[in-house]
Amino acid sequence: MRSLLESLNLFQPDEPRSATGPLKKVQLITDGACIGNPGPGGWACVLRYGGHKKELYGAEAQTTNNRMELMAAIEGLKALKQPCEVEVITDSQYVKNGITSWIQNWKRKGWVTSDKKPVVNQDLWRALDEQNLRHRTKWEWTKGHASHIDNNRCDELATMAARTQTSSKE
């Protein structure tokens, strides 16, 4: 499957594209998991382009659930090697609200919250912001552990990654 996705140039290094050409439409579904909070964590995402699907996952030995939710979105967007129109589906209100509304104030105020404290997970918010700006994104929330098949798959992969401390890149 990877060679087919590579042939679509979706996961290849940046190549020149027509400034007037349409962006490829991709769906990115994300989830994070943590055994204890903090504790061993895992993140996962499913990328869909046309009839094609790619699953990615990874782990950290000592982390939080929020960090894993952020990593899933970052790694999914990073996997797209050219600008795309991306529908991002997350079950994390923290991620959705953070990237669609809170981040503008954080940046304007020098990465401090309204109560003058440093933004928690600032390193990952900055990384997500950088990836988000590369694409035309639409952020959607879905209820976790519900009827979204790809979100449920992400939950399975993230939990597996947290338990086994493995990555799809290994």
N, C-alpha and C positions, 0 to 999 in steps of 0.2 A: 504494500500500500504506500509506503514512503516514497518509492520511486515515482508512483503516479502523482502524488502530491508535489513532489519536486518538479515534475514535468509541467505542472501548472504554475510554476515559479512562485508559489505561495510561501514556500519555506526555503527559498534560495537567497543568496546575497542580493542586495539591492541592484536593480538593473534600471537603466533609463526607461521612463514610461511617458506616454503622451500626456502633456499637461491637460489636454481636453478629454482624454480617455476616461471611461468610467472606472471607479474603484471596484475591486473585487469585493463581493459581499460575503462576510464570514460571520459565523455565530461562535461565540466563546462562552462556554459554561464553566463555572468555577466553584471550588469548595475547598475548605481547609478543615483539618481535624487536629485534635490535641488529646493525648492521654494524660489527664491531669491538666491543670492550667495555672502555672506553666508545667511543662513536661515534654515528652517526646511528641513531635508534631509531624504532620504530613500535609501536603497540598496536592491538588489535582485539577486538571482542566481537560475539557473536550473541545476540540476545534472542529467545526463543520464548514465545509465549502462544497456547495453543490451536493452531490451524493457521496462525498468523501468525508472520512472521519479520522481524527488523530487524537490520541490520548497521551497526556504528559503527566508526570507526577514526580514528587521529590520529598525529601524529609530533612528535618533538623533535630538534633538530639535534645536540645533544651530550648523551648520556645513557648509562644502563646497561640491560642486559637486565632486571635485577630491577626497576628503576623502571618499565619499560614493562609488565612483568607486573602490577605494582600498579596502574598507570594504567588498564589494561584493566578490572580489577575495579571500580575507583572510578567510571569513566565509565559502565560498564554499570549499576551500582546507581543512579547519579545520574540516569540516563535515566528511571527509574521514578519518576513524580511522585506516587505514593501508596504507602503501605506494601503490600508484597506478600509472599507466601511464595515465596522464591527458592532454587532449587537452582543453586548456583554450581559450574561445572565448570572446573577449571584444570589445566594440565599443570605447574604450578609448585609443587613441594613447599615452597619458600620462602614463597609466598603462603598456601597452605593451612595449613601449620604455624604461620606467623606469626599469622594471624587467629584460628585455633582454639585455640592453646595459648600461644604465647610472649607475646602481647600483654598478657595479664592480669598477668604478672610485670613487664613493662616499665612498665605504668601504675602498678602498686603501688610500683615502685622509682624512680619519677620519670623514666621513659624512659631508663634506663641498663640495660646488659646485666649478666649475672651477673659479668663481669669488670670492672665499673665503667666501661665505655666508653659514650658516647652511642649510642643505637640508630641504626643506619644507615638512611637513608630515612625518618626520623622524621616528616617533613612528610606523606609519603604514607601512612604507617601511621596517622597521626592522621585523615587524610581518609578512609581506608578504614574505620576504626573508626566514624567518624561515620555513614557511609553504611550500614555493616553493622547498626548499632543501629536504623536506621529500618525495617528489614525483619526478617522471620523467615527466617533463612538456614540452609541446609544446604550445607556445603562438601565437594566431592568432587574427588578427584585422578584424572586420566586420563593414560596414557602419551602423551607428545608424539610427533608424527609417526607415529602408529599408525593405528588403525582408526576413530577417532571423527571422523565426517564434519564436524561443526561445528567441532571443534578444528582440523582440517586447514584448513578455510576461514578460521578466525581467523589461522592461521599465514600463509596466502597474503596476507590483507589487511594484517597487521602488517608483513610483509616488504615488500610494495608501498609501504605508508606510509613505512617507513624509507628505502627507495630514492628515492622521489619527494618525500618530505617534504610529503605531502598529508593532508587530513582530510576525513571525510565531512560535516563541518559547513561546508565551503567552498562 
